[in-house]
């Protein structure tokens, strides 16, 4: 399809730019990086609508199992090999506090 690559780049740029006013520079960078990586993942794997809906349903189901004392996204990140103790710059404390409190990570 002509122009598809340009359109995809424009969509990614707009999504990245939507976080430009995020006050915390680190959080802004994290969110913008997440958008770039997610868009690259989708462009690379080109999921069908059915696959996309399955992924959304899966994440929704994980979310429904969470409550104030049970944070299943932490377990999911472990299952996916993204354990905070292994992949974060400063270990689990900052990200786990953020996950449990619903507040953005602090410096």
MIKOLZA-440228 format. One record per residue (C-alpha): residue in one letter; x, y, z. Coordinates in steps of 0.5 Angstrom, whole numbers, padded with zeros to 4 digits, always signed. Each point is the difference from the previous one (the first is absolute). Example, Ala and Ser with C-alpha at 12.3 -4.5 7.8 and 13.67 -1.06 7.14 Angstrom:
BEGIN
A+0025-0009+0016S+0002+0007-0002
***
This chain:
BEGIN
X+0000+0000+0000X+0003+0007-0002X+0001+0004+0006X-0001-0005+0005X+0007+0001+0003X-0001+0007+0000X-0006+0000+0003X+0002-0005+0006X+0006+0005+0001X-0005+0006+0001X-0004-0004+0005X+0005-0002+0004X+0003+0007+0000X-0007+0002+0002X+0000-0005+0006X+0007+0002+0002X-0002+0007+0000X-0006-0001+0004X+0004+0000+0006X+0004+0006-0001X-0003+0004+0006X+0002-0006+0005X+0003+0004+0005X+0005-0005+0003X+0005-0001-0006X+0002-0007+0002X-0008-0002+0000X+0000+0003-0007X+0006-0003-0002X-0003-0007+0002X-0007+0001-0003X+0003+0003-0006X+0005-0006-0001X-0006-0005+0002X-0004+0003-0006X+0006-0001-0005X+0001-0007+0002X-0007-0002+0000X-0001+0003-0007X+0006-0003-0002X-0002-0007+0002X-0007+0001-0003X+0003+0002-0007X+0005-0006+0001X-0005-0006+0001X-0006+0003-0003X-0006-0003+0004X-0006-0001-0003X-0007+0003+0004X-0001-0007+0003X+0007+0000+0003X-0001+0007+0002X-0006-0001+0004X+0002-0007+0003X+0006+0004+0003X-0004+0006+0002X-0005-0005+0003X+0006-0004+0004X+0002+0007+0003X-0007+0001+0002X+0000-0006+0003X+0006+0001+0004X-0002+0007+0002X-0007-0003+0003X+0004-0005+0004X+0004+0006+0004X-0003+0003+0006X+0003+0004+0006X+0004-0005+0002X+0002-0005-0006X+0003+0004-0006X+0000-0006-0006X+0004+0005-0004X+0006-0001+0004X-0001-0008-0001X-0001+0001-0007X+0007+0004-0001X+0003-0005+0004X-0003-0006-0005X+0003+0005-0006X+0007+0000+0003X-0001+0007+0002X+0002+0000+0007X+0001+0006+0003X+0006-0002+0004X+0003-0002-0007X-0002+0005-0004X-0001+0007+0003X+0006+0005+0002X-0001+0000+0007X-0004-0007+0002X-0007-0001+0002X-0001+0005+0005X-0002+0006-0004X-0004-0004-0005X-0004-0005+0005X-0002+0006+0004X-0002+0004-0006X-0004-0007-0002X-0003+0000+0007X-0002+0007+0001X-0002+0002-0007X+0004+0006+0000X+0006+0001-0005X+0007-0002+0002X+0004+0005+0004X+0007+0002+0000
***
